[in-house]
Amino acid sequence: MNTAHPPTDTARPRPWQQQAQRLLDHRFTTRQLLFFGAVLLCLTPLMPPPLALLLGLLIAQFVGHPYIHLNGKATHWLLQASVVGLGFGMDVHSAVQAGKEGVLFTVASITGTLTVGILLGRWLKIDRVTAHLIAAGTAICGGSAIAALSPVVRANEKQLSVALGTIFILNSVALLVFPAIGQWLHLTQQQFGLWCALAIHDTSSVVGAAARFGPEAVQVATTVKLARALWIIPVALGTATLFKTGKGRISIPYFIGLFVLAMIVHTYLPAIQPVADVLVKLAHIGLTLTLFLIGAGLSGKVIRAVGWQPLAQGILLWGLISAASLWAILAF
């Protein structure tokens, strides 16, 4: 009689074991290993935000981003999560005061930047949609404003990529140049934070530059910048009227509400302070990683695709708003 037992499923690897085995058997390329090594370095205190951006640019030019197709979504969600995390280190009363002091500068700079940007676009013979997106990105909050307005003006892929490329290039320059200028002019933390919020495009670069001046600069810069982001809604409605496209679909930055909620929790629930401190540290790490990913996405192909005319519009407009806002801050 055959007494052998039939084979059982006990020796068959489970799904998670199969996944782990496939990961262990995967052969990583040199490009992937260098990229992951750079990411790990950005997660340590050894990598300040400006150097993270520079490291990303080096990766983009000499190594290449192995996951470039995922970069846009990764930077988008990581930036929003980091901004919300920064809210756990801010006080509501100080933030409201900072917002009040920056509101007049905000209204004047947004109106002036949009007007001059559109005129520059006509002078440089840039197509109307691209010029408007660059002007709005400079006036409000960089890539977020461009992404929100692109469906309203019915921008095609090329117009969207040129506008985003222009803003991202100038963001990279601002993160390196602004702190040096602020130190040279001996600006206070409040002055520098306000200047960053008015003159630098994206929230990530605003906070990254302000972080080099101290916590007060970060609080002022983040609060005023996010207040500017709320102008996406009226500007989008005005854009729909200007382009006669109807209201369209407006992408509202809901993470601003979570940022405000985080400030309220930090201000009125002191018992969570230990947790809040951890969240703020994680937010700074997330911001550093965001800047690295932004730099890693700026390949030579992206830079060449922008062209000189949109880049000239972005530089002239950015130079104007930077100089005008700095003069106003120092004069008033």
Backbone hydrogen bonds, N-H to C=O, Kabsch-Sander energy under -0.5 kcal/mol:
donor,donor_aa,acceptor,acceptor_aa,energy
3,T,1,M,-0.8
11,A,8,T,-0.5
12,R,9,D,-1.0
18,Q,14,R,-2.3
19,Q,15,P,-2.4
20,A,16,W,-2.2
21,Q,17,Q,-2.4
22,R,18,Q,-2.5
23,L,19,Q,-2.2
24,L,20,A,-2.3
25,D,21,Q,-2.2
26,H,22,R,-0.9
28,F,26,H,-0.8
33,L,29,T,-2.2
34,L,30,T,-2.6
35,F,31,R,-2.1
36,F,32,Q,-2.8
37,G,33,L,-2.2
38,A,34,L,-2.1
39,V,35,F,-2.3
40,L,36,F,-2.5
41,L,37,G,-1.9
42,C,38,A,-1.8
43,L,39,V,-0.8
43,L,40,L,-0.8
44,T,41,L,-1.4
47,M,44,T,-1.4
52,A,48,P,-1.9
53,L,49,P,-2.2
54,L,50,P,-2.1
55,L,51,L,-2.8
56,G,52,A,-2.3
57,L,53,L,-2.2
58,L,54,L,-2.1
59,I,55,L,-2.4
60,A,56,G,-2.4
61,Q,57,L,-2.1
62,F,58,L,-2.6
63,V,58,L,-0.5
63,V,59,I,-1.9
64,G,59,I,-4.2
68,I,65,H,-1.0
70,L,67,Y,-1.9
71,N,67,Y,-0.6
71,N,68,I,-0.8
72,G,68,I,-0.5
74,A,70,L,-2.1
75,T,71,N,-2.6
76,H,72,G,-2.0
77,W,73,K,-2.4
78,L,74,A,-2.3
79,L,75,T,-2.3
80,Q,76,H,-1.7
81,A,77,W,-2.3
82,S,78,L,-2.2
83,V,79,L,-2.4
84,V,80,Q,-2.1
85,G,81,A,-2.1
86,L,82,S,-2.0
87,G,83,V,-1.0
87,G,84,V,-0.6
88,F,84,V,-0.5
88,F,85,G,-1.2
89,G,86,L,-1.9
90,M,87,G,-1.5
95,A,91,D,-2.3
96,V,92,V,-2.6
97,Q,93,H,-1.9
98,A,94,S,-2.4
99,G,95,A,-2.5
100,K,96,V,-2.3
101,E,97,Q,-2.0
102,G,98,A,-1.4
103,V,99,G,-0.7
103,V,100,K,-0.7
106,T,102,G,-2.2
107,V,103,V,-2.5
108,A,104,L,-2.3
109,S,105,F,-2.6
110,I,106,T,-2.5
111,T,107,V,-2.1
112,G,108,A,-2.5
113,T,109,S,-2.6
114,L,110,I,-2.2
115,T,111,T,-2.0
116,V,112,G,-2.6
117,G,113,T,-2.5
118,I,114,L,-2.0
119,L,115,T,-1.9
120,L,116,V,-2.7
121,G,117,G,-2.1
122,R,118,I,-1.8
123,W,119,L,-2.3
124,L,120,L,-2.6
125,K,122,R,-0.9
126,I,121,G,-2.8
131,A,127,D,-2.3
132,H,128,R,-2.1
133,L,129,V,-2.3
134,I,130,T,-2.3
135,A,131,A,-2.3
136,A,132,H,-2.5
137,G,133,L,-2.5
138,T,134,I,-2.1
139,A,135,A,-2.3
140,I,136,A,-2.5
142,G,137,G,-2.8
144,S,141,C,-1.4
146,I,142,G,-2.0
147,A,143,G,-2.6
148,A,144,S,-1.9
149,L,145,A,-2.3
150,S,146,I,-1.9
153,V,149,L,-2.2
154,R,150,S,-0.5
155,A,150,S,-2.6
160,L,156,N,-2.3
161,S,157,E,-2.5
162,V,158,K,-2.5
163,A,159,Q,-2.0
164,L,160,L,-2.5
165,G,161,S,-2.6
166,T,162,V,-2.3
167,I,163,A,-2.1
168,F,164,L,-2.7
169,I,165,G,-2.2
170,L,166,T,-1.9
171,N,167,I,-2.3
172,S,168,F,-2.0
173,V,169,I,-1.6
174,A,170,L,-2.6
175,L,171,N,-2.2
176,L,172,S,-0.9
176,L,173,V,-0.6
177,V,173,V,-2.5
178,F,174,A,-2.4
180,A,176,L,-0.5
181,I,177,V,-2.1
182,G,178,F,-2.9
183,Q,179,P,-2.2
184,W,180,A,-2.1
185,L,181,I,-2.3
186,H,183,Q,-0.7
187,L,182,G,-2.3
192,F,188,T,-2.8
193,G,189,Q,-2.7
194,L,190,Q,-2.2
195,W,191,Q,-2.4
196,C,192,F,-2.7
197,A,193,G,-2.0
198,L,194,L,-1.7
199,A,195,W,-2.4
200,I,196,C,-2.4
206,V,202,D,-2.1
207,V,203,T,-2.7
208,G,204,S,-2.3
209,A,205,S,-2.5
210,A,206,V,-2.4
211,A,207,V,-2.2
212,R,209,A,-1.0
213,F,210,A,-2.1
214,G,210,A,-1.0
218,V,214,G,-1.8
219,Q,215,P,-2.3
220,V,216,E,-2.4
221,A,217,A,-2.6
222,T,218,V,-2.8
223,T,219,Q,-2.1
224,V,220,V,-2.4
225,K,221,A,-2.2
226,L,222,T,-2.4
227,A,223,T,-1.9
228,R,224,V,-2.0
229,A,225,K,-1.7
230,L,226,L,-0.9
230,L,227,A,-0.5
231,W,228,R,-2.0
232,I,229,A,-1.9
233,I,230,L,-1.1
235,V,231,W,-2.2
236,A,232,I,-2.4
237,L,233,I,-2.1
238,G,234,P,-2.4
239,T,235,V,-2.5
240,A,236,A,-2.3
241,T,237,L,-1.6
242,L,238,G,-2.5
243,F,239,T,-2.8
244,K,240,A,-0.7
245,T,240,A,-1.7
246,G,240,A,-0.8
250,I,248,G,-0.6
251,S,148,A,-0.6
251,S,249,R,-0.5
252,I,250,I,-0.9
254,Y,252,I,-1.8
256,I,253,P,-1.6
257,G,254,Y,-1.2
258,L,254,Y,-1.0
259,F,255,F,-2.1
260,V,256,I,-2.3
261,L,257,G,-2.3
262,A,258,L,-2.3
263,M,259,F,-1.9
264,I,260,V,-2.2
265,V,261,L,-2.5
266,H,262,A,-2.3
267,T,263,M,-2.3
268,Y,264,I,-2.5
269,L,265,V,-1.7
272,I,269,L,-1.8
273,Q,270,P,-1.7
276,A,272,I,-2.9
277,D,273,Q,-2.6
278,V,274,P,-1.4
279,L,275,V,-2.3
280,V,276,A,-2.3
281,K,277,D,-1.9
282,L,278,V,-2.4
283,A,279,L,-2.1
284,H,280,V,-2.1
285,I,281,K,-1.9
286,G,282,L,-2.7
287,L,283,A,-2.3
288,T,284,H,-2.1
289,L,285,I,-2.3
290,T,286,G,-2.2
291,L,287,L,-2.2
292,F,288,T,-1.8
293,L,289,L,-2.3
294,I,290,T,-2.3
295,G,291,L,-2.2
296,A,292,F,-2.5
297,G,293,L,-1.1
298,L,295,G,-1.4
299,S,297,G,-1.4
303,I,299,S,-2.1
304,R,300,G,-2.6
305,A,301,K,-1.9
306,V,302,V,-0.9
306,V,303,I,-0.7
307,G,303,I,-0.8
311,L,307,G,-1.2
312,A,308,W,-2.6
313,Q,309,Q,-2.4
314,G,310,P,-2.6
315,I,311,L,-2.6
316,L,312,A,-2.6
317,L,313,Q,-2.5
318,W,314,G,-2.4
319,G,315,I,-2.9
320,L,316,L,-2.0
321,I,317,L,-2.4
322,S,318,W,-2.4
323,A,319,G,-2.3
324,A,320,L,-2.7
325,S,321,I,-2.2
326,L,322,S,-1.9
327,W,323,A,-2.4
328,A,324,A,-2.3
329,I,325,S,-2.3
330,L,326,L,-2.3
331,A,327,W,-2.3
332,F,328,A,-2.3
